[in-house]
Every structure is written in C-alpha cells, then in structure tokens.
C-alpha cells in the first residue's frame, strides 16, 4: 500500500537581481533546503530587477520560514512576502449571496418586492407549508456550531470556527446543489443554542449541527429533533458513522466476513464513537466493545456519562473487562475515533486474521499508517493523503439533498443506513481492493445515489411529506 503525505504550499514573492544565474541560485537553495518548486510566475521586470512569485511546497510552516531566511540571506535575492495559498482562498470569506434573477426595471422590482410580494406572504400565512415552495426554505440548510470541538483544535470559539462552517456550506452547494449558510453562535449554553436554532428555523429546510463538544451535542440534537419539524443532523456523529459503515461494508466483503460475525472494538466513546456503534448495531453487528481512557465499558460499572450507561447495556455481550489490550484480542475490526498513539503494532498482532483497522482520528490517527500497513488487510483513516479516507463529504450533501427533496421532518436510522449502503454500492464488486473500499469524494454519482436512497428510506419509514422518484442516473 503506497502511503504519501502532503505538505503546505507557500508563495514567495522575490526581488531578484536581473542576472541570468540568480534564479538558478534560488532553485538550488530551495532544493538543498528540502523545498519543492511547483510554479514560477514573473510579476515585473526592470533593467535591474525581476520580481517573481515562486510557489514552493514545504513540509510545515516552520520549514517555510527556514527557506525564507535562507533565500533572504543570499546576495541578489530579497524575500518581499510569503503567502500561504490556503490563507489566500479565505480572504474575505468563501461565500457570497447571489440572486437567482436580476431586477432590471420597475416591474421586476414590484414582483420580487413591494407591492406584489405581499400576495406571496398572504399565501404562506394561510398555509405555512407553502414556505417550502415559495421561499429558500425549500433548499437551504443552516450549518450551526458553537466552536467547542472544531476539527482537532478543540474549543476555539465561534469566530475561529467560521472558516470551517463556510467550507461546509461550500461543499453543500458544490456537491449537492443545496444552499447552506454558516451560523456560529456565541454561547456554550445548550439551552440557549436550542432556543436560538428554533428561532431561526423558519428560514431553513434543515439543520446541520457541527463541531459541538460531547456530551452536550447529544442533548442539543435530541431536543432539536423533538421540537423541530425539519431534519436535524449532527454531522460529526452521524456523518462519520455513515461513511465508516460504508467502508466497513466493503472491507468485510473484501475479507469474506459477514457483518454479524465481526468482533469490533471502538476506541473513543464520544459523539462519533457512540454514533458509529449505533450504526454498527443497526447493520447487524452484535459483538462490539467500547474502550475509553478508563478501560472497556462494561455492565459492572456505573458511569457519570449517561451515554456510557446506555452503551454498557447495548454492547459487550460477554461483559469483558480490562483495557484495550484485553479488548483487541481476536478482534476483526478496530474503529478509532480518539487520538494519536492509541493503537500499536502489538495490538494489531493480537487481532483476528485479515484485520481491518479504521484509524480515523484527524489529523493524527490512532496509529501511523506506515506502521500499520504491513500488518493489516484493510486500513482506512480520516486523512486525504492516504487511501480509504473516511470523509463526511461522501455523506452529508446527499443525505440533506434526499431529505429536503422528500421534505422529511427528520433523519432517522433507516435513512442513515440507506446512505451507507448507497455509498458502499458506488464501488462495484470487481473494483474492490484493499486500498479502494471508499469512493472518491469527487465521484459524481455518489451524492445522487445517496439522495435517492435517503428519499426512498424516508418514504418507507413514514417520515417523508413528499414522494420523490429516483433518478437512476448512474
């Protein structure tokens, strides 16, 4: 299995003495320092000087600073500025509001605004369900966060969370054609979050909760699901679980083990770990052991975390106690949603033949993939620079597209299971390989497969308010 890492791409604006050998010196210095020149652009030329933008791939920001210092010390080379290409794409934010039609004259103005808009308002007042037909509610999702559990950064607050929520909104639009808007709330109070989301809900057809810390996220989602009549989906929980199950369906098929026969160890029983476990149970897996820093969750203990008390009643059928060392013996599957350094090669050697390891902590997985690869049959991570990325982008655009199309009032377990099966089915049996159990996020058929499956599951489970014919366009 080929494993590669990606670095950071920086743009160096350099003023170079206009001599034939100066750029060659730049290339030599960058290469000697371990950088990789990816692009060169000439910005300005004078008789004495050439200004160039040079894009250099570096391993880290510190590595980038070292290269800048090396170049700036060289006679004839001056570093004017260093720009991170990732920061450049965030300047001014990544979203804008664009009208669907242009107001070109008074008649247009009177139809989109006063006076004729009043007729539309009256129609919705008489029948509130018409908001799904006559407003953006039909195809718009709120991406809501309090910034308490952002990526691997932790509690960084609502302002710092905005770039992630903007990115999420972009993906909704690009992959599924669903309009989404980032809403970052300046409160950590679960009840305030619930009430705020309820107050803004009339404008939206669905609520995507994002990066809210555990266990608060369980309470917030549960209350919103009970009190709103539109889909509420905490992607960190359920998106991870859906894509994990999709990968496991294909991995189990590849190694020839039916899901009900699997022994699965889940490490990290927070929001994602609980959701993954519920998905596994829904799919027919019965022998699941949850492991925390305190050890294996078992029925002989009472836990302060109420979700762990639920967990002990629904998992660990043999009531095994101990630590990961005990849980991993004979396990077919390891699911990691915890942190780096949890899993070792010695652990993997204790697993059943053809072990399946999903080390999904991001950005640093539970075991370095280079260490695990020689000892496992199938390896998946949460990173884009390794094969088999467990990426929520495969899930949430299609789930919401299907739920909105069906005008579902919730997203239930049947819809999530249907989404997982649809993602897995995007790879045909003859295409399955150890490094290809999950389709690419750029596979254009995935979103529509998921949307169709979710809409049909909503209809069958009785939560759809509108029947949607499948596209069958694959």
C-alpha positions as a printed Julia matrix, in Angstrom:
474×3 Matrix{Float64}:
   0.0     0.0     0.0
   1.54    3.31   -1.06
   1.33    5.96    1.64
   2.07    9.61    0.99
   1.92   12.83    2.99
   1.13   16.3     1.72
   2.74   19.49    2.95
   1.97   23.19    2.7
   2.1    25.27   -0.45
   3.59   28.77    0.02
   4.03   31.59   -2.47
   7.3    33.52   -2.11
   7.45   36.93   -3.77
  11.13   37.51   -4.55
  13.02   40.5    -5.89
  15.95   39.09   -7.87
  18.9    40.85   -9.38
  18.36   40.72  -13.13
  21.18   38.33  -13.85
  20.96   35.03  -15.69
  22.24   32.97  -12.76
  20.1    34.4    -9.92
  17.06   32.21  -10.42
  19.28   29.15  -10.75
  20.68   30.05   -7.34
  17.12   30.26   -5.93
  16.3    26.8    -7.28
  19.5    25.38   -5.83
  18.94   26.89   -2.38
  15.31   25.71   -2.25
  16.24   22.19   -3.32
  19.08   21.96   -0.8
  16.66   23.09    1.94
  14.19   20.35    1.1
  11.62   22.51   -0.69
   9.9    21.65   -3.97
   9.29   24.42   -6.52
   5.82   23.87   -8.02
   5.32   27.03  -10.1
   7.1    30.22  -11.14
   5.38   33.43  -12.29
   7.06   36.61  -13.48
   5.36   39.67  -11.93
   7.52   42.57  -13.08
  10.77   43.1   -14.97
  13.05   46.16  -14.92
  16.57   46.53  -16.31
  17.97   45.84  -12.83
  15.44   43.57  -11.17
  12.95   40.71  -11.73
  10.04   40.19   -9.35
   8.83   36.58   -9.33
   6.18   34.64   -7.42
   7.55   31.19   -6.69
   5.24   28.51   -5.32
   7.16   26.12   -3.07
   5.84   23.0    -1.36
   7.21   22.74    2.18
   6.66   20.24    4.97
   5.5    22.75    7.6
   5.17   26.46    8.28
   8.46   26.36   10.22
  10.13   24.72    7.22
   8.71   27.53    5.08
  10.19   30.19    7.38
  13.59   28.47    7.24
  13.58   28.6     3.43
  12.59   32.29    3.52
  15.52   33.04    5.84
  17.96   31.12    3.62
  16.83   32.97    0.49
  16.83   36.41    2.13
  20.42   35.99    3.32
  21.66   35.36   -0.21
  23.06   38.41   -2.08
  20.85   39.38   -5.01
  17.72   37.79   -3.52
  15.17   39.64   -1.38
  12.05   37.98    0.04
   9.29   40.59   -0.25
   6.48   38.46    1.2
   5.46   34.88    1.87
   1.8    33.95    1.38
   0.08   30.74    2.37
  -2.14   29.69   -0.53
  -4.68   28.3     1.92
  -4.99   31.69    3.63
  -5.37   33.42    0.28
  -8.51   31.47   -0.61
 -10.08   32.55    2.7
  -9.6    36.31    2.18
 -12.97   37.97    2.73
 -14.6    34.61    3.39
 -15.5    31.9     0.88
 -19.2    32.64    0.36
 -21.4    35.3    -1.16
 -25.15   35.76   -1.68
 -26.21   35.76   -5.33
 -29.77   36.45   -6.55
 -31.44   33.91   -8.82
 -32.74   36.7   -11.1
 -31.81   40.29  -11.81
 -34.0    43.31  -11.0
 -33.8    45.28  -14.26
 -36.88   47.5   -14.17
 -39.82   48.65  -12.04
 -41.92   45.64  -12.96
 -39.21   43.27  -11.75
 -38.92   45.28   -8.55
 -42.65   45.17   -7.91
 -42.74   41.38   -8.3
 -39.75   40.46   -6.12
 -40.54   43.12   -3.53
 -43.35   45.56   -2.85
 -46.21   45.56   -3.72
 -46.73   42.1    -5.29
 -44.62   40.18   -2.75
 -47.48   40.76   -0.32
 -49.62   38.24   -2.2
 -46.97   35.57   -1.63
 -46.74   36.49    2.07
 -50.51   36.13    2.41
 -50.44   32.71    0.71
 -47.81   31.46    3.18
 -49.73   32.97    6.09
 -52.81   30.98    5.06
 -50.79   27.78    4.51
 -47.35   27.77    6.2
 -46.31   24.64    4.27
 -46.1    26.84    1.18
 -42.85   28.23    2.64
 -41.21   25.06    1.25
 -42.41   26.06   -2.23
 -42.12   29.83   -2.21
 -39.02   30.62   -0.11
 -35.42   29.5     0.22
 -36.56   27.12    2.97
 -37.07   24.57    0.19
 -33.36   24.05   -0.38
 -31.44   25.74    2.43
 -29.59   24.3     5.42
 -28.17   26.1     8.45
 -24.68   24.92    9.42
 -24.7    25.61   13.17
 -21.74   25.5    15.56
 -20.65   26.94   18.89
 -16.97   26.35   18.09
 -16.36   23.99   21.02
 -14.98   21.0    19.11
 -13.55   22.26   15.83
 -11.57   19.68   13.87
  -8.68   18.58   16.09
  -8.34   22.1    17.52
 -10.86   21.81   20.35
 -12.73   24.77   21.82
 -11.58   27.69   19.69
 -14.84   29.68   19.78
 -17.38   30.86   17.2
 -15.19   33.35   15.33
 -12.4    30.84   14.67
 -14.99   28.22   13.72
 -16.35   30.3    10.85
 -13.83   29.18    8.17
 -14.82   25.55    8.75
 -18.55   26.32    8.58
 -18.05   28.39    5.43
 -16.2    25.46    3.87
 -19.01   23.13    4.83
 -21.52   25.45    3.17
 -19.4    25.48    0.0
 -19.41   21.68   -0.11
 -23.18   21.55    0.3
 -23.56   23.77   -2.76
 -20.85   22.28   -4.95
 -21.62   18.63   -4.33
 -25.4    18.63   -3.89
 -26.73   21.97   -5.1
 -28.0    22.65   -1.56
 -27.74   26.22   -0.3
 -26.2    26.42    3.16
 -25.29   29.24    5.49
 -22.8    29.22    8.4
 -24.27   30.15   11.79
 -21.7    30.38   14.6
 -23.28   31.04   17.99
 -21.52   32.98   20.75
 -22.81   30.8    23.58
 -21.94   27.43   25.05
 -25.23   27.08   26.9
 -27.05   24.07   25.39
 -30.5    25.5    26.11
 -29.6    28.84   24.52
 -28.3    27.01   21.45
 -31.53   25.01   21.2
 -33.71   28.1    21.56
 -31.65   30.12   19.06
 -31.81   27.38   16.43
 -35.55   27.04   16.98
 -35.99   30.78   16.47
 -34.11   30.81   13.13
 -35.58   27.52   11.87
 -38.41   29.11    9.8
 -35.81   30.17    7.21
 -34.26   26.73    6.79
 -35.25   23.31    5.49
 -32.68   21.51    7.64
 -30.17   22.0    10.46
 -26.63   20.62   10.23
 -25.02   20.73   13.67
 -21.25   20.88   13.51
 -18.27   20.81   15.86
 -20.24   20.88   19.13
 -18.5    19.14   22.01
 -19.63   15.92   23.64
 -21.76   15.16   25.63
 -23.58   18.49   25.07
 -24.1    17.61   21.42
 -26.33   14.66   22.34
 -28.67   16.85   24.38
 -28.78   19.63   21.78
 -29.52   17.28   18.91
 -32.11   15.29   20.84
 -34.06   18.39   21.85
 -33.96   19.9    18.37
 -35.09   16.62   16.81
 -38.03   16.55   19.21
 -39.0    20.2    18.86
 -38.47   20.92   15.15
 -40.29   19.5    12.14
 -37.25   19.69    9.83
 -34.22   17.36    9.63
 -31.55   17.85   12.3
 -28.23   16.09   11.72
 -25.05   16.31   13.81
 -22.51   15.5    11.13
 -19.62   14.81   13.5
 -21.67   11.96   14.91
 -23.77   10.6    12.11
 -21.76   11.6     9.05
 -18.71    9.86   10.44
 -20.81    6.81   11.32
 -22.44    6.56    7.91
 -19.17    6.75    5.97
 -17.46    4.39    8.43
 -20.2     1.8     7.87
 -19.97    2.24    4.1
 -16.27    1.45    4.26
 -16.81   -1.47    6.61
 -19.47   -2.99    4.37
 -16.93   -3.14    1.56
 -13.99   -4.13    3.77
 -15.96   -7.03    5.26
 -16.98   -8.13    1.78
 -13.35   -8.0     0.68
 -12.11  -10.22    3.53
 -15.13  -12.53    3.31
 -16.56  -11.92    6.77
 -20.3   -11.23    7.23
 -21.08   -8.28    9.49
 -22.93  -10.31   12.17
 -19.8   -12.44   12.68
 -17.49   -9.5    13.37
 -15.92   -8.61   16.68
 -15.5    -4.82   16.6
 -13.51   -2.68   19.04
 -14.44    1.02   19.14
 -11.96    3.34   20.88
 -13.2     6.79   21.84
 -16.78    6.73   23.08
 -17.69   10.33   22.46
 -20.1    11.73   19.88
 -18.62    9.91   16.89
 -17.92    6.69   18.77
 -21.49    6.38   20.03
 -22.91    7.14   16.59
 -20.6     4.59   14.95
 -21.72    2.0    17.47
 -25.4     2.7    16.83
 -24.81    2.34   13.09
 -22.97   -0.95   13.59
 -25.85   -2.27   15.72
 -28.35   -1.16   13.08
 -26.33   -3.01   10.42
 -26.37   -6.26   12.39
 -23.07   -6.24   14.29
 -23.62   -7.59   17.81
 -20.16   -8.09   19.34
 -18.95   -4.53   19.97
 -16.56   -3.46   22.73
 -16.22    0.22   23.59
 -12.93    1.39   25.1
 -12.29    4.68   26.89
  -9.36    6.02   28.9
 -10.96    4.25   31.86
 -10.98    0.9    30.04
 -13.64   -1.29   28.46
 -17.22   -0.14   29.1
 -18.95   -2.99   30.91
 -22.1    -3.69   32.89
 -20.34   -3.95   36.24
 -19.62   -0.21   36.34
 -21.75    2.91   36.76
 -20.64    5.93   34.77
 -21.15    9.67   35.23
 -21.55    9.95   31.46
 -25.14    8.88   30.85
 -24.33    7.88   27.28
 -21.8     5.36   28.61
 -24.53    3.88   30.79
 -26.63    3.45   27.65
 -23.55    1.99   25.93
 -22.92   -0.69   28.53
 -26.48   -2.01   28.13
 -26.25   -2.36   24.33
 -22.69   -3.64   23.75
 -20.06   -6.05   25.12
 -22.28   -9.16   25.18
 -19.64  -11.19   27.05
 -19.1    -8.38   29.58
 -15.34   -8.3    29.01
 -13.37   -6.05   31.38
  -9.9    -4.57   31.21
  -8.15   -2.3    28.74
  -7.59   -2.14   25.01
  -5.01   -4.92   25.45
  -7.85   -7.2    26.52
 -10.49   -5.93   24.1
  -8.35   -6.26   20.97
  -7.68   -9.99   21.33
  -9.34  -11.77   18.4
 -10.98   -8.59   17.11
 -11.78   -8.46   13.42
 -12.15   -4.66   13.29
 -10.64   -1.68   15.1
 -12.58    1.61   14.86
 -10.66    4.57   16.24
 -12.28    7.96   16.9
  -9.99    9.05   19.71
  -6.45   10.35   19.3
  -2.9     9.53   18.19
  -0.79    6.74   19.67
  -3.7     4.64   20.95
  -3.09    1.59   18.74
   0.22   -0.25   18.43
   1.59   -2.94   16.15
   1.46   -5.33   19.11
  -2.28   -4.67   19.38
  -2.76   -5.44   15.69
  -0.86   -8.71   16.06
  -3.44   -9.8    18.65
  -6.32   -9.3    16.2
  -8.01  -11.99   14.11
  -6.61  -12.88   10.65
  -7.12  -10.22    7.94
  -7.51   -7.38   10.45
  -9.43   -4.26    9.44
  -8.22   -1.01   11.02
 -10.1     2.28   10.7
  -7.84    4.81   12.48
  -9.97    7.89   11.98
  -8.57   10.45   14.44
  -7.71   13.56   12.45
  -5.18   14.94   11.7
  -3.11   12.35   13.6
  -4.6     8.84   13.52
  -4.51    6.27   16.31
  -1.52    4.62   14.65
   0.8     5.94   11.99
  -0.39    4.37    8.72
   3.16    3.47    7.74
   3.43    1.37   10.89
   0.05   -0.3    10.5
   0.08   -1.01    6.74
   2.34   -4.12    6.78
   0.22   -5.79    9.47
  -3.37   -5.17    8.34
  -5.5    -6.35    5.44
  -7.5    -3.11    5.13
  -6.54    0.3     6.5
  -8.65    3.46    6.48
  -8.01    6.88    8.02
  -9.65   10.29    8.16
  -6.88   11.88    6.1
  -6.96   12.83    2.44
  -3.3    11.95    1.88
  -3.8     8.21    2.43
  -6.05    5.71    0.64
  -9.53    4.93    2.0
 -10.36    8.31    3.52
 -13.4     8.21    5.8
 -14.67   11.62    4.72
 -18.05   13.03    5.73
 -18.29   14.82    2.38
 -19.44   11.48    0.99
 -22.43   11.62    3.31
 -23.94   14.93    4.35
 -24.59   16.54    0.92
 -26.55   13.54   -0.34
 -28.36   12.95    2.96
 -29.67   16.5     3.06
 -30.41   16.56   -0.65
 -32.57   13.46   -0.25
 -34.18   14.64    2.98
 -35.03   18.04    1.5
 -36.38   16.51   -1.69
 -38.63   14.18    0.34
 -39.47   17.07    2.67
 -38.69   14.7     5.54
 -39.33   16.01    9.03
 -36.4    14.06   10.49
 -33.37   11.96    9.54
 -33.8     8.52   11.1
 -31.64    5.4    11.37
 -33.21    3.84    8.27
 -32.17    6.85    6.21
 -28.61    6.72    7.56
 -28.3     3.01    6.85
 -29.61    3.58    3.33
 -26.98    6.31    2.85
 -24.18    3.99    3.98
 -25.32    1.23    1.63
 -25.57    3.71   -1.25
 -22.03    4.96   -0.67
 -20.7     1.4    -0.49
 -22.55    0.41   -3.68
 -20.75    3.15   -5.6
 -17.82    0.72   -5.8
 -18.69   -2.39   -7.76
 -17.56   -5.78   -6.51
 -14.92   -6.24   -9.19
 -13.44   -2.82   -8.32
 -12.9    -3.57   -4.62
  -9.28   -3.56   -3.44
  -7.58   -3.17   -0.1
  -6.84    0.47   -0.97
 -10.22    1.15   -2.57
 -13.14    0.43   -0.25
 -14.45    4.01   -0.22
 -15.32    6.03   -3.34
 -13.64    9.32   -4.06
 -15.39   12.43   -2.76
 -15.28   13.61   -6.39
 -17.22   10.59   -7.67
 -20.19   12.45   -9.11
 -22.58    9.52   -8.8
 -22.28    9.25   -5.01
 -24.41   12.25   -4.0
 -27.32   11.28   -6.21
 -27.14    7.65   -5.12
 -27.28    8.74   -1.51
 -30.05   11.28   -2.13
 -32.24    8.73   -3.9
 -31.65    6.09   -1.22
 -32.37    8.53    1.6
 -35.56    9.85   -0.01
 -36.82    6.31   -0.54
 -35.95    5.32    3.03
 -37.8     8.41    4.27
 -40.86    7.33    2.31
 -40.72    3.74    3.53
 -40.23    4.78    7.16
 -43.11    7.24    7.04
 -41.22   10.49    7.61
 -41.49   11.92    4.07
 -44.04   14.58    3.22
 -43.38   14.3    -0.49
 -42.65   11.34   -2.76
 -39.53   11.61   -4.88
 -38.97    9.46   -7.99
 -35.37    8.16   -8.18
 -33.15    9.48  -10.95
 -31.38    6.19  -11.75
 -28.79    8.37  -13.44
 -25.6     6.42  -12.73
